[in-house]
Amino acid sequence: MRTFPGPALATVLSLVMVMTPAAHASVYRCIGKEGRISYQQIRCHSEARPMRLKDRQRGLSALRPGEKALLKYYRKKDAERYRKHRGRERKSTRDARMCLDRKKQLEVVRAKLRHGYTLKEDAALHHKRDAAQAYLRKFCS
């Protein structure tokens, strides 16, 4: 009878992972013979002590008071500028969307005129084409 080593191997590997301590990297500051400073993870001599590394905090708490004030000032200034120009941007966006819609409508009508249409559709298609072209000439130059 043949046994499969998978479960036993998985158990051994999980035990090894649990028993190994978490890796804690220490950083040592070493001064070489020529006076060069290097930072490494292993001790350069027996009296070397690991450096204490400061954890940088994230967000506003990592900033100095002057930097916080400057950031708040810029955010306030940007918010005012956004509020001031928001109305104009909405109108220009709406106009651009209308122009794009008219261009699409014109392409559909032109395609229909090129590929064939019934006699009943003739006047309506030409009217749509002329109206779309006039709108684009007037508002979307």
FIMILO-759119 format. One line per 2 residues: their letters; for each residue y, z, x of N, C-alpha, C. Coordinates in pm, whole numbers, plus 50000, padded with zeros to 5 digits. Example, Ala and Ser with C-alpha at 12.3 -4.5 7.8 and 13.67 -1.06 7.14 Angstrom:
% residues 2
as = 49431:50780:51319:49550:50780:51230:49670:50780:51320 ~ 49775:50708:51285:49894:50714:51367:50003:50787:51290
//
This chain:
% residues 141
mr = 49883:50000:50084:50000:50000:50000:50124:50000:50089 ~ 50211:49915:50059:50331:49898:50141:50448:49971:50074
tf = 50523:50049:50152:50639:50119:50096:50767:50053:50143 ~ 50865:50062:50060:50995:50002:50091:51086:50110:50149
pg = 51142:50089:50270:51222:50194:50335:51365:50205:50281 ~ 51402:50130:50182:51539:50129:50131:51589:50265:50084
pa = 51520:50333:49993:51570:50462:49945:51578:50568:50056 ~ 51478:50568:50143:51480:50666:50252:51594:50638:50348
la = 51614:50511:50377:51723:50472:50468:51859:50506:50407 ~ 51875:50483:50278:52000:50514:50211:52027:50664:50213
tv = 51923:50745:50197:51938:50890:50200:51981:50937:50338 ~ 51918:50883:50441:51953:50921:50578:52097:50882:50610
ls = 52136:50762:50572:52273:50718:50599:52376:50802:50525 ~ 52346:50838:50402:52442:50921:50328:52453:51060:50390
lv = 52342:51115:50439:52348:51246:50505:52429:51239:50634 ~ 52411:51132:50710:52487:51116:50835:52636:51106:50805
mv = 52672:51033:50699:52813:51017:50665:52874:51150:50620 ~ 52798:51230:50548:52849:51358:50501:52862:51457:50615
mt = 52770:51454:50708:52770:51552:50816:52872:51522:50925 ~ 52913:51398:50940:53010:51367:51044:53147:51416:51000
pa = 53221:51479:51089:53354:51528:51051:53450:51412:51032 ~ 53551:51437:50955:53654:51334:50931:53726:51304:51061
ah = 53753:51180:51084:53819:51140:51207:53965:51185:51204 ~ 54003:51262:51301:54141:51308:51312:54193:51259:51445
as = 54280:51163:51441:54330:51102:51563:54440:51187:51622 ~ 54424:51225:51747:54529:51296:51820:54595:51197:51914
vy = 54722:51216:51935:54797:51128:52024:54847:51211:52141 ~ 54823:51162:52262:54867:51230:52383:54974:51147:52452
rc = 55076:51215:52501:55182:51149:52576:55152:51170:52724 ~ 55132:51061:52794:55094:51069:52935:55199:50998:53021
ig = 55227:51057:53135:55320:50996:53230:55239:50950:53350 ~ 55246:50820:53377:55168:50762:53486:55230:50788:53622
ke = 55166:50735:53726:55211:50755:53865:55348:50694:53888 ~ 55376:50582:53824:55504:50515:53843:55611:50566:53748
gr = 55582:50668:53673:55678:50724:53580:55678:50660:53442 ~ 55584:50571:53420:55575:50506:53289:55511:50602:53190
is = 55566:50599:53070:55513:50684:52964:55420:50601:52877 ~ 55304:50657:52850:55209:50588:52763:55157:50687:52660
yq = 55117:50636:52548:55061:50716:52440:54918:50668:52418 ~ 54825:50763:52415:54686:50726:52399:54610:50832:52322
qi = 54488:50798:52283:54409:50888:52201:54321:50981:52284 ~ 54304:50953:52410:54224:51041:52495:54315:51114:52593
rc = 54272:51231:52637:54355:51311:52728:54367:51242:52863 ~ 54485:51252:52921:54505:51193:53053:54477:51298:53161
hs = 54493:51427:53132:54457:51536:53224:54422:51657:53140 ~ 54369:51757:53203:54313:51870:53129:54418:51956:53058
ea = 54543:51960:53107:54645:52042:53042:54719:51969:52930 ~ 54685:51846:52909:54756:51767:52808:54729:51823:52669
rp = 54834:51832:52592:54823:51879:52453:54859:51765:52360 ~ 54794:51761:52247:54828:51653:52153:54967:51671:52096
mr = 55033:51561:52066:55167:51564:52008:55156:51593:51859 ~ 55260:51654:51807:55267:51670:51662:55342:51549:51606
lk = 55277:51479:51519:55338:51361:51458:55395:51399:51323 ~ 55517:51359:51301:55581:51386:51173:55538:51280:51073
dr = 55504:51324:50955:55472:51231:50848:55602:51191:50781 ~ 55625:51062:50778:55745:51015:50709:55722:51022:50560
qr = 55816:51081:50491:55805:51086:50346:55854:50954:50290 ~ 55805:50924:50174:55845:50798:50111:55952:50821:50008
gl = 56023:50715:49979:56125:50722:49876:56256:50778:49928 ~ 56336:50831:49837:56468:50883:49873:56461:51006:49961
sa = 56353:51084:49950:56346:51208:50026:56336:51183:50177 ~ 56298:51061:50216:56288:51029:50358:56424:50994:50418
lr = 56525:50976:50334:56656:50936:50381:56744:51057:50411 ~ 56836:51038:50502:56936:51142:50530:57038:51143:50417
pg = 57114:51252:50404:57209:51261:50293:57310:51146:50287 ~ 57362:51103:50401:57457:50992:50403:57392:50862:50358
ek = 57266:50841:50397:57194:50720:50357:57165:50721:50207 ~ 57132:50840:50154:57108:50852:50010:57234:50815:49932
al = 57349:50867:49977:57475:50840:49907:57507:50691:49912 ~ 57486:50628:50027:57513:50485:50041:57421:50403:49951
lk = 57295:50441:49946:57200:50370:49861:57238:50383:49714 ~ 57277:50502:49672:57320:50521:49533:57444:50439:49502
yy = 57537:50432:49598:57659:50352:49580:57624:50205:49561 ~ 57536:50152:49646:57497:50012:49634:57425:49984:49504
rk = 57338:50074:49462:57267:50054:49336:57364:50053:49218 ~ 57463:50143:49222:57562:50150:49115:57644:50021:49112
kd = 57683:49974:49231:57762:49851:49242:57683:49731:49190 ~ 57555:49723:49225:57471:49613:49177:57454:49619:49026
ae = 57439:49740:48971:57423:49753:48826:57548:49706:48754 ~ 57666:49742:48808:57791:49697:48746:57804:49545:48753
ry = 57770:49488:48866:57779:49343:48881:57683:49274:48785 ~ 57564:49331:48767:57466:49272:48677:57517:49277:48533
rk = 57572:49393:48492:57624:49406:48357:57739:49309:48332 ~ 57822:49289:48433:57940:49204:48420:57901:49057:48401
hr = 57801:49011:48474:57764:48870:48473:57646:48838:48381 ~ 57591:48940:48318:57471:48918:48238:57496:48822:48122
gr = 57611:48832:48058:57642:48744:47946:57648:48599:47987 ~ 57713:48572:48100:57724:48434:48148:57589:48378:48188
er = 57507:48461:48252:57376:48414:48296:57288:48379:48177 ~ 57296:48459:48072:57216:48430:47954:57256:48298:47892
ks = 57386:48273:47886:57434:48148:47827:57391:48029:47912 ~ 57406:48040:48044:57368:47928:48130:57218:47907:48127
tr = 57140:48014:48116:56995:48000:48107:56957:47932:47976 ~ 57025:47971:47870:56998:47911:47739:57034:47763:47742
da = 57147:47729:47803:57188:47588:47813:57088:47508:47895 ~ 57043:47564:48004:56946:47494:48089:56816:47471:48013
rm = 56775:47570:47936:56652:47557:47857:56668:47448:47751 ~ 56785:47444:47689:56810:47340:47588:56806:47201:47651
cl = 56865:47188:47770:56863:47058:47839:56720:47018:47873 ~ 56641:47113:47920:56502:47083:47953:56424:47042:47829
dr = 56447:47113:47720:56379:47077:47594:56418:46937:47549 ~ 56545:46904:47560:56589:46769:47520:56530:46661:47611
kk = 56519:46691:47741:56458:46594:47833:56312:46570:47796 ~ 56242:46679:47764:56101:46665:47724:56091:46584:47594
ql = 56178:46615:47499:56179:46543:47372:56206:46394:47395 ~ 56299:46364:47483:56332:46225:47514:56212:46153:47576
ev = 56141:46219:47665:56023:46157:47727:55915:46129:47624 ~ 55896:46221:47531:55796:46200:47425:55833:46080:47340
vr = 55960:46071:47304:56005:45959:47221:55993:45827:47298 ~ 56031:45826:47425:56018:45704:47505:55873:45660:47519
ak = 55784:45757:47539:55642:45723:47549:55592:45662:47419 ~ 55634:45718:47308:55594:45667:47177:55648:45524:47158
lr = 55772:45502:47202:55831:45368:47190:55760:45267:47280 ~ 55714:45310:47397:55645:45219:47488:55504:45184:47439
hg = 55433:45283:47385:55292:45263:47354:55266:45216:47212 ~ 55366:45207:47134:55348:45153:46999:55377:45255:46891
yt = 55429:45201:46782:55466:45284:46669:55463:45196:46546 ~ 55464:45261:46433:55463:45182:46309:55605:45144:46271
lk = 55616:45049:46182:55745:45002:46136:55822:45114:46065 ~ 55747:45202:46003:55806:45314:45931:55875:45412:46027
ed = 55819:45427:46150:55871:45521:46250:55986:45464:46332 ~ 56008:45333:46323:56103:45264:46409:56243:45325:46407
aa = 56303:45338:46295:56440:45388:46286:56450:45533:46330 ~ 56352:45615:46292:56355:45757:46328:56342:45776:46479
lh = 56253:45700:46543:56234:45712:46688:56359:45669:46764 ~ 56419:45557:46721:56540:45511:46789:56655:45610:46769
hk = 56662:45668:46652:56766:45768:46625:56745:45893:46713 ~ 56621:45938:46724:56590:46055:46809:56624:46025:46955
rd = 56588:45904:47000:56616:45867:47138:56766:45865:47165 ~ 56842:45804:47077:56987:45795:47095:57053:45932:47091
aa = 57006:46020:47001:57063:46154:46990:57032:46237:47117 ~ 56912:46225:47167:56876:46300:47287:56954:46250:47408
qa = 56970:46119:47419:57046:46064:47531:57192:46105:47523 ~ 57248:46105:47404:57388:46146:47388:57405:46295:47425
yl = 57312:46379:47382:57320:46522:47415:57311:46543:47565 ~ 57218:46474:47630:57203:46490:47776:57327:46440:47851
rk = 57384:46330:47805:57506:46280:47869:57622:46379:47854 ~ 57632:46439:47737:57745:46525:47708:57731:46664:47771
fc = 57614:46725:47764:57598:46865:47804:57516:46888:47931 ~ 57439:46792:47974:57346:46816:48086:57367:46719:48200
s = 57488:46702:48243:57513:46603:48349:57473:46651:48484
//
